[in-house]
Amino acid sequence: MKPVVCKFGGSSLADGTNIEKVCEILAKDPARKYAVVSAPGKRFSGDVKVTDLLYECYREAQENGDCSKTFEKIRKRFVSIVEELGMEGFDIGSVLDETEREIDLRKSVDFTASRGEYLNARIIAAKLGRAFVDAKDIIFFNKSGALDEAKTYPAIAEKLEKCGDAVIPGFYGTDADGNIKTFSRGGSDISGSIVARAVNAELYENWTDVSGFLACDPRIVNSPEKIEVISFKELRELSYMGANVLHADSIFPVRKGDIPIKIKNTFRPEDAGTLILPSKKYVFHGNTVTGIAGKKDFTVLFLEKSMMNGEIGFARKVLSVLEAHGIGFEHMPSGIDTLSLVLESRYLMGGLLEQLIEEIKDAVHPDYIRVLENIALVATVGHGMASSIGTSARLFAALSEAGINVRMIDQGSSELNIIVGIDNDDYEKCVRAIYHEFFEKKTDMN
Ligand code: ASP
């Protein structure tokens, strides 16, 4: 039997009562051999995550030489977790004393931030009677800060094979100099994915506080449909455009190993959740559109030059200007004599936009440059679009009916998405119109 790797997020582990739920979930299926855990998250709105308290500890230690004031809050959180779990025999006091000493001694921001996951994993492993496997011994980064795959995957496989069912702290590993290094925030999702790949898991279950992905942002459309099955490619498009449930980088390890991910709700374990499938295992589920996502605040630079198509190196010269300023582009739709660059507006502050325009003029001498600011992008994503005739006709008819002026169109070459650029002010209206067309209007074309 291939194992299932389960990652539990901070809200699933915020207090003893929630941790009990997690223990029940793990006990329910013997395939759930490896649990990757986050630090305790918020217990109620306005509460502070343990990881945020730890960053505060680091600042305090920098200023005062020790972190005792903030660490007291962390101490209380973990002591009450241990009490709620009825673990009288577990000497959390000594573990916390040792942790506080090390934070003061090591003076490392990553070491300090990683202690929420470390402490939580120690407690949960003891509660479940499972092995505690420290992430520092199995997850390694190379000199440039990327995951050292050649060292990490064999280390995980070897260690976990020997130790039986285990609990592993998420969010960190060891860098090339032997120091603790964390992933970016929310990085326990990545740790879980790495462990799943290393043990060639049957499934990577990601347990959180929602029952999966929704077809669009619930702040824009009331109770949108849940996505039951989605491919890695669709997920990548939607997450890139702002749909957030999983850390965007967590897709890659399992994707390479063809391992599906399931998003599950710790507080409603009976809900089906969302299944994220590698392309090989993906079967079309019948919906033309899987989801809609978008982002505001883009700037479009529109260049026109007669005979542009015959001018070898035109695009390269334009892109070199961006490269020289360390700016990436989001999209680059083009016509015979036109080329548009879609850029994130936040990178163009302080006169940089004007400077870029001047440098592009010098580099390629366009006949005309126009700038469109305050543009939002909305992506309509779904494998089903490639095979359904009339999808774009429906999309644009819906936008026209809603009175939305489409400023730019970009269709990915995989026919997986259609992206429209519209005014920021039309963003919510646009998402609603597309959702209505493909999810609410029940036609036999859905
Ligand atoms: N605890 C870390 C954070 O709050 C990592 C995680 O939860 O995934 O970002």
Boltz pocket constraint, residues with backbone or C-beta under 6 A from the ligand:
constraints:
  - pocket:
      binder: B
      contacts: [[A, 9], [A, 10], [A, 38], [A, 39], [A, 49], [A, 51], [A, 52], [A, 113], [A, 116], [A, 170], [A, 171], [A, 184], [A, 185], [A, 186], [A, 187], [A, 188], [A, 189]]
      max_distance: 6.0
